[in-house]
């Protein structure tokens, strides 16, 4: 609404001019102030037409109107100043009304924008492996599209994998996720490994769970998700037992994403931060990825 404010800002100067006119007995000043107020009234009419197009003439008369009867000349300077003050009061009242209306409109627009934004962000839900059925999103005809029926063979296969009960809940949660991954039930393994890490963040197996989560994403053909999970495991728990492995598999995910420069940087950091693991159990894997990424 900047154009509106730029037209209304001279009103404050008009009020100051009226105060000066009241303090001076010269009639020339009255005439000058009167012309300035008339100019402001014309500008206010333009604002009224812009903010309230087609609105009523509640605050100002139309620009084109029948010729009014010639007003009697003011008898004294004080009466002219009083008339100017009254006209400026009208301008200020109109300004307050228009400003209030603009603020209300802006508030309503903000509420509509918030509702629209909330309506366009659909909640994300996952159903790893399609183990359970349910209704899908509406198809626009008032009916819902059902999800595909679960594969009975897959359901039976997942059900056959039992979570161990050793008394160590963090260990059991990770081992169950590992068994799902080993059986190639990758979506189910992803859900379980993520849950294991979230439920037992201080357990030593949390580092194993997040690292294996990244590998499960890689094996499931989702290198972008793998890169996120592996980087988070290294960043959040760099002293974890599988932090070096997460850097190695992160380089693998970056290669799959055709980001070979970043993969080489990751391998260099792995060798710099974890020299023992790099020279030991991960040495062959690092050499292979360096060759694949054309690292110098």
SULURPE-V58366 format. One line per field, one symbol per residue. ss: DSSP state (H for helix, E for strand, - for the rest). phi: phi as a letter, one per 30 degrees, with the letter a starting at -180 (. if undefined). psi: psi as a letter, one per 30 degrees, with the letter a starting at -180 (. if undefined). A space follows every 50 residues. Layout:
ss->???
phi->???
psi->???
This chain:
ss->-HHHHHHH-HHHHHHHHHHHHHH---HHHHHHHHHHHHHHHHHHHHHHHH H-------------------------HHHHHHHHHHHHHHHHHHHHHHHH HHHHHHHHHHHHHHHHHHHH-------HHH----EEEE-----EEE---- -HHHHHHHH---------HHHHHHHHHHHHHH---HHHHHHHHHHHHHH- ----HHHHHHHHHHHHHHH---HHHHHHHHHHHHHH------HHHHHHHH HHHHHH---HHHHHHHHHHHHHH-HHHHH---HHHHHHHHHH----
phi->.eeddddddddddddddddddddcdddddedddddddddddddddddddd dbdiddcdcbdedcbedddddddddbddddddddddddeddddddddddd ddddddddddddddddddddcddcbbbeiidcclddddcjcjcccddedd deddedddddccddbcjcdddddddddddddddicddddedddddddddb dcdddddddddddddddedcibddddedddddddddbdcddcdddddddd dddddddicddddddddddedddbdddddcdcdddddddddddhdd
psi->geeeefefefeeeeeeeeeeeffkfkfeeeeeeeeeeeeeeeeeeeeeee eikgalheekllejlkklkklkkkfleeeeeeeeeeeeeeeeeeeeeeee eeeeeeeeeeeeeeeeeeffjkkkllikfhelalkalkgfgglljklkkk jeeeeeeeffjkkljffjeeeeeeeeeeeeeeggieeeeeeeeeeeeefi ffkffeeeeeefeeeeeefghifeeeeeeeeeeeefifglfgeeeeeefe eeeeefghieeeeeeeeeeeeeeieeeefcfgeeeeeeeeeeghk.
